[in-house]
Structures are given as C-alpha cells and as structure tokens.
Amino acid sequence: MLVFTDPESDHHTPSLETANKIAKQFRGTSQVISIEATDDSILTHFKVDKGSLPSVVVMDVDLMERYPFSAQSEVVFYDEEE
C-alpha cells in the first residue's frame, strides 16, 4: 500500500498516523509505504491527482495491478482492540 500525502498540508500527520495503524495490523503480510507527493513524476506514474491527496494506491505486486483510493473514498478502519 502506497500512501501519498502532501507534507505541507493538514492531512499529512493524520494520514501517516492512520497508515501506521494499518501497517501494524498487517505486519508480516503487507507493506505500507509513505510517499511525500512533492514530485509530480511520481504522482503521474501512479496516476494520483495532486488535488485528491491524501491518496492510497493498493498494489498487487504479483499481478502488477494498482487500485487507487482518494481522500473522498469511504474507508472503514477496524481496530484490533474492538
């Protein structure tokens, strides 16, 4: 999972906190990578629109498929303690 954030935006810290929770939940089975969206070529490569940040791209590395989600996507986070 690639997490794209703008380090100058208010969403940066909360997005990283959520990414860290997800990384802990899926430790050993998946990788969560944070990418500061400061390079337009990286955004273009992963088809992420700078106006939709924060964004997440879930990748299936075996199939080389990408599944993008923007901040407007509805995401449900399940806490292990619940």
Helices and strands as residue ranges (DSSP letters): E 2-5, H 12-25, E 33-36, H 40-45, G 50-52, E 55-60, E 65-70
